[in-house]
Amino acid sequence: MIVIGCDHAAVNLKKAIIEHLKEQNIAYLDMGTDGEACDYPDIAEKVCNKIISGEAEKGILVCGTGVGMSIAANKIKGIRAAVCNDCFSTRYTRKHNNANVLCMGERVIGTGLALELVDIFIETEFEGGRHQRRVDKISALEK
Ligand code: RB5
């Protein structure tokens, strides 16, 4: 299950991502906004709570830049959110950081690239091994 959310600055990108997930029969939960102005930390919290509760495995948060969403999401224990604008970072934030939230900015990247990043984020597995030790150290910082 993928959980997705956006603020008013990224409604069109969120719609495109949802269509893309539907085409691939990937189950998703949409936590808003449907278009009304909102504060991105509220949406980040709703999306991340679905991951922490185990209802969703990964999340996608989009706003104008992706940055505000990532800052908010990373305040939540157990969340590793990465703002990505390129394929390499997206692939390696899965392989090495075990990122569980992908953040992107509708005002930063085009829809075609964003959909490619979504696919990479969903398909790429965490490598574990020495990277698990490092991710564990990130978790230790939360205490
Ligand atoms: C909203 O105007 C904008 O600040 C927000 O979408 C995001 O870019 C924040 O990081």
Backbone and ligand atoms as CSV (ligand in chain L), in Angstrom:
chain,resi,resn,atom,element,x,y,z
A,1,MET,N,N,0.850,-1.202,0.000
A,1,MET,CA,C,0.000,0.000,0.000
A,1,MET,C,C,0.880,1.244,0.000
A,2,ILE,N,N,0.550,2.176,-0.897
A,2,ILE,CA,C,1.256,3.454,-0.969
A,2,ILE,C,C,0.307,4.530,-0.445
A,3,VAL,N,N,0.780,5.373,0.460
A,3,VAL,CA,C,-0.040,6.480,0.943
A,3,VAL,C,C,0.516,7.768,0.360
A,4,ILE,N,N,-0.392,8.617,-0.102
A,4,ILE,CA,C,0.040,9.818,-0.815
A,4,ILE,C,C,-0.699,11.043,-0.288
A,5,GLY,N,N,-0.006,12.184,-0.321
A,5,GLY,CA,C,-0.639,13.434,0.085
A,5,GLY,C,C,0.057,14.610,-0.562
A,6,CYS,N,N,-0.668,15.716,-0.634
A,6,CYS,CA,C,-0.102,16.931,-1.242
A,6,CYS,C,C,-0.685,18.148,-0.551
A,7,ASP,N,N,-0.053,19.297,-0.750
A,7,ASP,CA,C,-0.721,20.546,-0.381
A,7,ASP,C,C,-1.263,21.161,-1.669
A,8,HIS,N,N,-1.811,22.389,-1.545
A,8,HIS,CA,C,-2.471,23.043,-2.690
A,8,HIS,C,C,-1.505,23.320,-3.836
A,9,ALA,N,N,-0.194,23.314,-3.564
A,9,ALA,CA,C,0.789,23.629,-4.607
A,9,ALA,C,C,1.112,22.429,-5.494
A,10,ALA,N,N,0.577,21.271,-5.147
A,10,ALA,CA,C,0.987,20.064,-5.893
A,10,ALA,C,C,-0.190,19.126,-6.171
A,11,VAL,N,N,-1.372,19.699,-6.294
A,11,VAL,CA,C,-2.565,18.866,-6.547
A,11,VAL,C,C,-2.464,18.177,-7.915
A,12,ASN,N,N,-1.985,18.898,-8.903
A,12,ASN,CA,C,-1.905,18.301,-10.244
A,12,ASN,C,C,-0.894,17.160,-10.286
A,13,LEU,N,N,0.226,17.343,-9.598
A,13,LEU,CA,C,1.225,16.260,-9.585
A,13,LEU,C,C,0.663,15.056,-8.835
A,14,LYS,N,N,-0.023,15.303,-7.724
A,14,LYS,CA,C,-0.599,14.168,-6.988
A,14,LYS,C,C,-1.602,13.418,-7.859
A,15,LYS,N,N,-2.445,14.152,-8.600
A,15,LYS,CA,C,-3.426,13.490,-9.479
A,15,LYS,C,C,-2.728,12.623,-10.510
A,16,ALA,N,N,-1.651,13.137,-11.086
A,16,ALA,CA,C,-0.902,12.378,-12.106
A,16,ALA,C,C,-0.298,11.119,-11.485
A,17,ILE,N,N,0.214,11.224,-10.268
A,17,ILE,CA,C,0.808,10.059,-9.598
A,17,ILE,C,C,-0.277,9.024,-9.307
A,18,ILE,N,N,-1.430,9.480,-8.861
A,18,ILE,CA,C,-2.526,8.537,-8.568
A,18,ILE,C,C,-2.954,7.811,-9.842
A,19,GLU,N,N,-3.076,8.537,-10.944
A,19,GLU,CA,C,-3.428,7.882,-12.220
A,19,GLU,C,C,-2.386,6.834,-12.578
A,20,HIS,N,N,-1.129,7.173,-12.370
A,20,HIS,CA,C,-0.004,6.280,-12.664
A,20,HIS,C,C,-0.074,5.018,-11.794
A,21,LEU,N,N,-0.407,5.177,-10.527
A,21,LEU,CA,C,-0.526,4.017,-9.630
A,21,LEU,C,C,-1.708,3.149,-10.057
A,22,LYS,N,N,-2.825,3.811,-10.417
A,22,LYS,CA,C,-4.017,3.069,-10.859
A,22,LYS,C,C,-3.716,2.231,-12.089
A,23,GLU,N,N,-2.989,2.811,-13.034
A,23,GLU,CA,C,-2.653,2.090,-14.279
A,23,GLU,C,C,-1.871,0.816,-13.991
A,24,GLN,N,N,-1.120,0.835,-12.876
A,24,GLN,CA,C,-0.298,-0.339,-12.528
A,24,GLN,C,C,-0.955,-1.205,-11.453
A,25,ASN,N,N,-2.228,-0.904,-11.158
A,25,ASN,CA,C,-2.969,-1.633,-10.116
A,25,ASN,C,C,-2.246,-1.643,-8.772
A,26,ILE,N,N,-1.611,-0.523,-8.452
A,26,ILE,CA,C,-0.943,-0.388,-7.149
A,26,ILE,C,C,-1.935,0.270,-6.186
A,27,ALA,N,N,-2.181,-0.396,-5.063
A,27,ALA,CA,C,-3.132,0.131,-4.078
A,27,ALA,C,C,-2.578,1.393,-3.427
A,28,TYR,N,N,-3.462,2.367,-3.208
A,28,TYR,CA,C,-3.017,3.623,-2.601
A,28,TYR,C,C,-4.088,4.179,-1.669
A,29,LEU,N,N,-3.632,5.019,-0.771
A,29,LEU,CA,C,-4.515,5.786,0.119
A,29,LEU,C,C,-4.222,7.247,-0.150
A,30,ASP,N,N,-5.254,8.062,-0.354
A,30,ASP,CA,C,-5.073,9.486,-0.635
A,30,ASP,C,C,-5.493,10.290,0.592
A,31,MET,N,N,-4.548,10.986,1.198
A,31,MET,CA,C,-4.812,11.734,2.432
A,31,MET,C,C,-5.062,13.221,2.166
A,32,GLY,N,N,-5.379,13.580,0.917
A,32,GLY,CA,C,-5.664,14.982,0.599
A,32,GLY,C,C,-4.394,15.761,0.267
A,33,THR,N,N,-4.533,17.007,0.054
A,33,THR,CA,C,-5.721,17.806,-0.094
A,33,THR,C,C,-6.308,17.576,-1.480
A,34,ASP,N,N,-7.608,17.819,-1.592
A,34,ASP,CA,C,-8.236,17.678,-2.908
A,34,ASP,C,C,-8.173,18.974,-3.693
A,35,GLY,N,N,-7.628,20.010,-3.113
A,35,GLY,CA,C,-7.484,21.269,-3.837
A,35,GLY,C,C,-7.531,22.479,-2.935
A,36,GLU,N,N,-8.196,22.342,-1.802
A,36,GLU,CA,C,-8.303,23.491,-0.899
A,36,GLU,C,C,-6.937,23.780,-0.267
A,37,ALA,N,N,-6.712,25.059,0.024
A,37,ALA,CA,C,-5.439,25.456,0.642
A,37,ALA,C,C,-5.295,24.782,2.002
A,38,CYS,N,N,-4.090,24.341,2.278
A,38,CYS,CA,C,-3.855,23.654,3.558
A,38,CYS,C,C,-2.397,23.883,3.965
A,39,ASP,N,N,-2.065,23.411,5.149
A,39,ASP,CA,C,-0.687,23.531,5.658
A,39,ASP,C,C,0.010,22.187,5.491
A,40,TYR,N,N,1.120,22.191,4.773
A,40,TYR,CA,C,1.772,20.913,4.436
A,40,TYR,C,C,2.139,20.040,5.643
A,41,PRO,N,N,2.465,20.604,6.819
A,41,PRO,CA,C,2.775,19.679,7.939
A,41,PRO,C,C,1.576,18.807,8.328
A,42,ASP,N,N,0.356,19.334,8.156
A,42,ASP,CA,C,-0.837,18.544,8.505
A,42,ASP,C,C,-0.968,17.327,7.589
A,43,ILE,N,N,-0.679,17.528,6.319
A,43,ILE,CA,C,-0.777,16.411,5.361
A,43,ILE,C,C,0.376,15.438,5.595
A,44,ALA,N,N,1.564,15.974,5.850
A,44,ALA,CA,C,2.715,15.100,6.124
A,44,ALA,C,C,2.413,14.199,7.319
A,45,GLU,N,N,1.813,14.767,8.348
A,45,GLU,CA,C,1.486,13.984,9.551
A,45,GLU,C,C,0.496,12.865,9.212
A,46,LYS,N,N,-0.551,13.188,8.450
A,46,LYS,CA,C,-1.561,12.177,8.095
A,46,LYS,C,C,-0.942,11.038,7.301
A,47,VAL,N,N,-0.105,11.392,6.331
A,47,VAL,CA,C,0.531,10.370,5.488
A,47,VAL,C,C,1.484,9.506,6.322
A,48,CYS,N,N,2.314,10.139,7.121
A,48,CYS,CA,C,3.317,9.393,7.898
A,48,CYS,C,C,2.663,8.497,8.940
A,49,ASN,N,N,1.558,8.944,9.509
A,49,ASN,CA,C,0.869,8.105,10.499
A,49,ASN,C,C,0.393,6.790,9.895
A,50,LYS,N,N,0.048,6.812,8.626
A,50,LYS,CA,C,-0.382,5.569,7.948
A,50,LYS,C,C,0.792,4.599,7.797
A,51,ILE,N,N,1.982,5.134,7.681
A,51,ILE,CA,C,3.177,4.278,7.581
A,51,ILE,C,C,3.525,3.727,8.964
A,52,ILE,N,N,3.501,4.585,9.947
A,52,ILE,CA,C,3.852,4.175,11.313
A,52,ILE,C,C,2.856,3.135,11.834
A,53,SER,N,N,1.598,3.282,11.454
A,53,SER,CA,C,0.574,2.323,11.909
A,53,SER,C,C,0.664,0.996,11.158
A,54,GLY,N,N,1.407,0.982,10.057
A,54,GLY,CA,C,1.544,-0.248,9.284
A,54,GLY,C,C,0.496,-0.396,8.187
A,55,GLU,N,N,-0.395,0.588,8.063
A,55,GLU,CA,C,-1.427,0.510,7.008
A,55,GLU,C,C,-0.821,0.694,5.616
A,56,ALA,N,N,0.281,1.421,5.547
A,56,ALA,CA,C,0.978,1.624,4.268
A,56,ALA,C,C,2.453,1.316,4.464
A,57,GLU,N,N,3.059,0.855,3.385
A,57,GLU,CA,C,4.482,0.493,3.436
A,57,GLU,C,C,5.360,1.716,3.144
A,58,LYS,N,N,4.920,2.501,2.154
A,58,LYS,CA,C,5.698,3.668,1.728
A,58,LYS,C,C,4.752,4.839,1.470
A,59,GLY,N,N,5.337,6.051,1.506
A,59,GLY,CA,C,4.535,7.235,1.255
A,59,GLY,C,C,5.146,8.147,0.209
A,60,ILE,N,N,4.275,8.948,-0.390
A,60,ILE,CA,C,4.710,9.971,-1.341
A,60,ILE,C,C,4.077,11.289,-0.907
A,61,LEU,N,N,4.910,12.300,-0.719
A,61,LEU,CA,C,4.437,13.625,-0.311
A,61,LEU,C,C,4.896,14.643,-1.335
A,62,VAL,N,N,3.965,15.413,-1.846
A,62,VAL,CA,C,4.332,16.436,-2.827
A,62,VAL,C,C,3.810,17.797,-2.383
A,63,CYS,N,N,4.653,18.797,-2.562
A,63,CYS,CA,C,4.255,20.190,-2.303
A,63,CYS,C,C,4.939,21.031,-3.377
A,64,GLY,N,N,5.100,22.322,-3.140
A,64,GLY,CA,C,5.721,23.159,-4.163
A,64,GLY,C,C,7.139,22.732,-4.460
A,65,THR,N,N,7.905,22.504,-3.397
A,65,THR,CA,C,9.315,22.133,-3.551
A,65,THR,C,C,9.632,20.706,-3.120
A,66,GLY,N,N,8.772,20.125,-2.315
A,66,GLY,CA,C,9.060,18.831,-1.671
A,66,GLY,C,C,9.803,19.013,-0.355
A,67,VAL,N,N,10.358,20.204,-0.148
A,67,VAL,CA,C,11.231,20.415,1.011
A,67,VAL,C,C,10.438,20.534,2.314
A,68,GLY,N,N,9.386,21.336,2.296
A,68,GLY,CA,C,8.593,21.505,3.516
A,68,GLY,C,C,8.021,20.170,3.974
A,69,MET,N,N,7.509,19.403,3.024
A,69,MET,CA,C,6.955,18.080,3.359
A,69,MET,C,C,8.034,17.207,3.997
A,70,SER,N,N,9.239,17.246,3.445
A,70,SER,CA,C,10.296,16.364,3.966
A,70,SER,C,C,10.725,16.801,5.368
A,71,ILE,N,N,10.811,18.094,5.589
A,71,ILE,CA,C,11.200,18.578,6.925
A,71,ILE,C,C,10.167,18.126,7.950
A,72,ALA,N,N,8.892,18.291,7.605
A,72,ALA,CA,C,7.822,17.891,8.533
A,72,ALA,C,C,7.835,16.375,8.745
A,73,ALA,N,N,7.920,15.624,7.667
A,73,ALA,CA,C,7.850,14.153,7.757
A,73,ALA,C,C,8.993,13.603,8.606
A,74,ASN,N,N,10.167,14.194,8.458
A,74,ASN,CA,C,11.337,13.670,9.183
A,74,ASN,C,C,11.304,13.969,10.687
A,75,LYS,N,N,10.321,14.743,11.133
A,75,LYS,CA,C,10.134,14.956,12.577
A,75,LYS,C,C,9.436,13.762,13.227
A,76,ILE,N,N,8.858,12.896,12.398
A,76,ILE,CA,C,8.059,11.784,12.928
A,76,ILE,C,C,8.939,10.546,13.056
A,77,LYS,N,N,8.948,9.996,14.251
A,77,LYS,CA,C,9.795,8.845,14.560
A,77,LYS,C,C,9.492,7.678,13.610
A,78,GLY,N,N,10.527,7.151,13.005
A,78,GLY,CA,C,10.353,6.013,12.103
A,78,GLY,C,C,10.246,6.411,10.640
A,79,ILE,N,N,10.169,7.725,10.402
A,79,ILE,CA,C,10.063,8.194,9.012
A,79,ILE,C,C,11.434,8.609,8.499
A,80,ARG,N,N,11.749,8.136,7.304
A,80,ARG,CA,C,12.952,8.562,6.590
A,80,ARG,C,C,12.477,9.108,5.240
A,81,ALA,N,N,12.336,10.421,5.182
A,81,ALA,CA,C,11.800,11.074,3.987
A,81,ALA,C,C,12.931,11.714,3.196
A,82,ALA,N,N,12.896,11.544,1.888
A,82,ALA,CA,C,13.942,12.100,1.027
A,82,ALA,C,C,13.326,12.928,-0.094
A,83,VAL,N,N,13.823,14.150,-0.250
A,83,VAL,CA,C,13.433,14.959,-1.410
A,83,VAL,C,C,14.304,14.518,-2.567
A,84,CYS,N,N,13.709,14.098,-3.642
A,84,CYS,CA,C,14.483,13.636,-4.797
A,84,CYS,C,C,14.009,14.331,-6.073
A,85,ASN,N,N,15.000,14.705,-6.866
A,85,ASN,CA,C,14.719,15.329,-8.161
A,85,ASN,C,C,15.408,14.584,-9.294
A,86,ASP,N,N,15.997,13.442,-8.993
A,86,ASP,CA,C,16.732,12.698,-10.020
A,86,ASP,C,C,16.656,11.202,-9.723
A,87,CYS,N,N,16.914,10.404,-10.760
A,87,CYS,CA,C,16.784,8.941,-10.648
A,87,CYS,C,C,17.814,8.358,-9.692
A,88,PHE,N,N,19.050,8.847,-9.759
A,88,PHE,CA,C,20.129,8.269,-8.941
A,88,PHE,C,C,19.827,8.420,-7.448
A,89,SER,N,N,19.468,9.632,-7.037
A,89,SER,CA,C,19.172,9.863,-5.612
A,89,SER,C,C,17.993,9.012,-5.158
A,90,THR,N,N,17.012,8.887,-6.010
A,90,THR,CA,C,15.820,8.108,-5.646
A,90,THR,C,C,16.188,6.640,-5.456
A,91,ARG,N,N,16.977,6.113,-6.389
A,91,ARG,CA,C,17.394,4.697,-6.305
A,91,ARG,C,C,18.210,4.466,-5.032
A,92,TYR,N,N,19.154,5.374,-4.769
A,92,TYR,CA,C,20.065,5.140,-3.644
A,92,TYR,C,C,19.466,5.504,-2.288
A,93,THR,N,N,18.452,6.342,-2.287
A,93,THR,CA,C,17.827,6.587,-0.982
A,93,THR,C,C,17.001,5.365,-0.565
A,94,ARG,N,N,16.622,4.546,-1.512
A,94,ARG,CA,C,16.007,3.249,-1.184
A,94,ARG,C,C,17.102,2.233,-0.818
A,95,LYS,N,N,18.092,2.073,-1.672
A,95,LYS,CA,C,19.129,1.057,-1.461
A,95,LYS,C,C,19.900,1.286,-0.162
A,96,HIS,N,N,20.273,2.509,0.123
A,96,HIS,CA,C,21.181,2.801,1.236
A,96,HIS,C,C,20.488,3.374,2.469
A,97,ASN,N,N,19.468,4.213,2.272
A,97,ASN,CA,C,18.827,4.878,3.432
A,97,ASN,C,C,17.526,4.213,3.849
A,98,ASN,N,N,17.043,3.268,3.049
A,98,ASN,CA,C,15.733,2.649,3.300
A,98,ASN,C,C,14.669,3.729,3.501
A,99,ALA,N,N,14.728,4.750,2.652
A,99,ALA,CA,C,13.736,5.837,2.752
A,99,ALA,C,C,12.337,5.253,2.608
A,100,ASN,N,N,11.435,5.713,3.464
A,100,ASN,CA,C,10.053,5.228,3.348
A,100,ASN,C,C,9.080,6.298,2.874
A,101,VAL,N,N,9.589,7.504,2.632
A,101,VAL,CA,C,8.747,8.558,2.047
A,101,VAL,C,C,9.540,9.278,0.959
A,102,LEU,N,N,8.935,9.395,-0.211
A,102,LEU,CA,C,9.510,10.153,-1.323
A,102,LEU,C,C,8.815,11.511,-1.370
A,103,CYS,N,N,9.607,12.581,-1.377
A,103,CYS,CA,C,9.061,13.938,-1.468
A,103,CYS,C,C,9.513,14.573,-2.780
A,104,MET,N,N,8.584,15.234,-3.425
A,104,MET,CA,C,8.917,15.905,-4.687
A,104,MET,C,C,8.172,17.232,-4.754
A,105,GLY,N,N,8.684,18.131,-5.601
A,105,GLY,CA,C,8.088,19.449,-5.751
A,105,GLY,C,C,7.485,19.640,-7.126
A,106,GLU,N,N,6.179,19.962,-7.138
A,106,GLU,CA,C,5.521,20.195,-8.441
A,106,GLU,C,C,6.112,21.398,-9.162
A,107,ARG,N,N,6.658,22.350,-8.365
A,107,ARG,CA,C,7.231,23.548,-8.986
A,107,ARG,C,C,8.693,23.331,-9.372
A,108,VAL,N,N,9.192,22.105,-9.157
A,108,VAL,CA,C,10.615,21.819,-9.396
A,108,VAL,C,C,10.822,20.868,-10.570
A,109,ILE,N,N,10.070,19.760,-10.573
A,109,ILE,CA,C,10.314,18.764,-11.622
A,109,ILE,C,C,9.058,18.549,-12.475
A,110,GLY,N,N,9.281,18.059,-13.683
A,110,GLY,CA,C,8.187,17.770,-14.597
A,110,GLY,C,C,7.487,16.474,-14.204
A,111,THR,N,N,6.285,16.301,-14.719
A,111,THR,CA,C,5.479,15.132,-14.366
A,111,THR,C,C,6.133,13.834,-14.852
A,112,GLY,N,N,6.709,13.865,-16.039
A,112,GLY,CA,C,7.325,12.648,-16.587
A,112,GLY,C,C,8.425,12.122,-15.684
A,113,LEU,N,N,9.299,13.002,-15.248
A,113,LEU,CA,C,10.384,12.596,-14.356
A,113,LEU,C,C,9.817,12.150,-13.009
A,114,ALA,N,N,8.837,12.883,-12.496
A,114,ALA,CA,C,8.248,12.525,-11.192
A,114,ALA,C,C,7.684,11.102,-11.231
A,115,LEU,N,N,7.028,10.744,-12.319
A,115,LEU,CA,C,6.439,9.391,-12.400
A,115,LEU,C,C,7.538,8.330,-12.479
A,116,GLU,N,N,8.632,8.667,-13.137
A,116,GLU,CA,C,9.768,7.739,-13.192
A,116,GLU,C,C,10.350,7.547,-11.787
A,117,LEU,N,N,10.448,8.629,-11.036
A,117,LEU,CA,C,10.970,8.542,-9.665
A,117,LEU,C,C,10.041,7.708,-8.789
A,118,VAL,N,N,8.747,7.843,-8.997
A,118,VAL,CA,C,7.779,7.030,-8.246
A,118,VAL,C,C,8.042,5.549,-8.505
A,119,ASP,N,N,8.231,5.188,-9.767
A,119,ASP,CA,C,8.484,3.769,-10.106
A,119,ASP,C,C,9.765,3.269,-9.443
A,120,ILE,N,N,10.814,4.051,-9.524
A,120,ILE,CA,C,12.096,3.651,-8.918
A,120,ILE,C,C,11.923,3.494,-7.414
A,121,PHE,N,N,11.255,4.446,-6.794
A,121,PHE,CA,C,11.058,4.422,-5.341
A,121,PHE,C,C,10.286,3.178,-4.912
A,122,ILE,N,N,9.290,2.813,-5.682
A,122,ILE,CA,C,8.469,1.651,-5.313
A,122,ILE,C,C,9.220,0.339,-5.571
A,123,GLU,N,N,9.968,0.288,-6.670
A,123,GLU,CA,C,10.583,-0.988,-7.083
A,123,GLU,C,C,11.908,-1.305,-6.385
A,124,THR,N,N,12.631,-0.290,-5.942
A,124,THR,CA,C,13.995,-0.524,-5.453
A,124,THR,C,C,13.997,-1.020,-4.009
A,125,GLU,N,N,14.735,-2.088,-3.784
A,125,GLU,CA,C,14.812,-2.690,-2.442
A,125,GLU,C,C,15.969,-2.084,-1.639
A,126,PHE,N,N,15.812,-2.083,-0.335
A,126,PHE,CA,C,16.889,-1.698,0.586
A,126,PHE,C,C,17.958,-2.794,0.555
A,127,GLU,N,N,19.224,-2.400,0.536
A,127,GLU,CA,C,20.316,-3.383,0.452
A,127,GLU,C,C,20.661,-4.030,1.788
A,128,GLY,N,N,20.313,-3.382,2.886
A,128,GLY,CA,C,20.646,-3.950,4.201
A,128,GLY,C,C,22.151,-3.971,4.423
A,129,GLY,N,N,22.640,-4.994,5.146
A,129,GLY,CA,C,24.077,-5.117,5.404
A,129,GLY,C,C,24.615,-3.915,6.151
A,130,ARG,N,N,25.721,-3.353,5.654
A,130,ARG,CA,C,26.328,-2.204,6.356
A,130,ARG,C,C,25.385,-1.009,6.395
A,131,HIS,N,N,24.456,-0.954,5.453
A,131,HIS,CA,C,23.510,0.168,5.431
A,131,HIS,C,C,22.488,0.046,6.549
A,132,GLN,N,N,22.207,-1.194,6.966
A,132,GLN,CA,C,21.299,-1.381,8.103
A,132,GLN,C,C,21.898,-0.751,9.362
A,133,ARG,N,N,23.209,-0.962,9.537
A,133,ARG,CA,C,23.884,-0.383,10.711
A,133,ARG,C,C,23.724,1.145,10.709
A,134,ARG,N,N,23.861,1.738,9.552
A,134,ARG,CA,C,23.774,3.199,9.454
A,134,ARG,C,C,22.344,3.685,9.678
A,135,VAL,N,N,21.396,2.939,9.130
A,135,VAL,CA,C,19.989,3.311,9.348
A,135,VAL,C,C,19.634,3.154,10.826
A,136,ASP,N,N,20.200,2.120,11.458
A,136,ASP,CA,C,19.974,1.949,12.903
A,136,ASP,C,C,20.509,3.161,13.678
A,137,LYS,N,N,21.619,3.707,13.215
A,137,LYS,CA,C,22.187,4.891,13.888
A,137,LYS,C,C,21.287,6.118,13.685
A,138,ILE,N,N,20.620,6.177,12.542
A,138,ILE,CA,C,19.638,7.261,12.335
A,138,ILE,C,C,18.509,7.091,13.356
A,139,SER,N,N,18.052,5.842,13.500
A,139,SER,CA,C,16.957,5.572,14.458
A,139,SER,C,C,17.384,5.942,15.873
A,140,ALA,N,N,18.655,5.666,16.196
A,140,ALA,CA,C,19.160,5.987,17.539
A,140,ALA,C,C,19.119,7.494,17.802
A,141,LEU,N,N,19.247,8.283,16.757
A,141,LEU,CA,C,19.190,9.750,16.916
A,141,LEU,C,C,17.798,10.219,17.333
A,142,GLU,N,N,16.801,9.361,17.100
A,142,GLU,CA,C,15.425,9.744,17.439
A,142,GLU,C,C,15.170,9.627,18.951
A,143,LYS,N,N,16.079,8.942,19.643
A,143,LYS,CA,C,15.813,8.672,21.078
A,143,LYS,C,C,16.292,9.807,21.965
L,1,RB5,C1,C,3.180,26.533,-0.509
L,1,RB5,O1,O,3.117,27.807,-1.052
L,1,RB5,C2,C,4.624,26.087,-0.414
L,1,RB5,O2,O,5.272,26.816,0.580
L,1,RB5,C3,C,4.702,24.610,-0.145
L,1,RB5,O3,O,4.010,23.923,-1.142
L,1,RB5,C4,C,6.074,23.983,-0.110
L,1,RB5,O4,O,6.815,24.294,-1.236
L,1,RB5,C5,C,6.823,24.139,1.128
L,1,RB5,O5,O,7.936,23.616,1.287
